[in-house]
Amino acid sequence: MNKTELIYAAAERSGLSRKDMESALNATLEVIAQALAQGDKVQLVGFGAFEVKDRAARVGRNPKTSQPIDIPAARMPVFKPGKPLKDAVAGG
């Protein structure tokens, strides 16, 4: 499912227009991205949590040449699913 399909499905379920649902989804995603950029954790009870993890610098290897490559430290967004979401996925 892509973003457009998600908007259509959510609009149908909620009774909102597709345009209103698209605005709501875009606003939600922007707020989550801003919170993560500020280092905050976004927790949606029953769904999961978005947070930022720091990855340390490390040495990797170029698969073609086998030469070592320095990979810099980075801040990465991660998602941890909540138990209800895990159960829903496992149940089919």
Sequence and secondary structure as in RCSB ss.txt:
>XXXX:A:sequence
MNKTELIYAAAERSGLSRKDMESALNATLEVIAQALAQGDKVQLVGFGAFEVKDRAARVGRNPKTSQPIDIPAAR
MPVFKPGKPLKDAVAGG
>XXXX:A:secstr
  HHHHHHHHHHHH   HHHHHHHHHHHHHHHHHHHHTT  EEETTTEEEEEEEE  EEEE TTT  EEEE  EE
EEEEEE HHHHHHHHT 
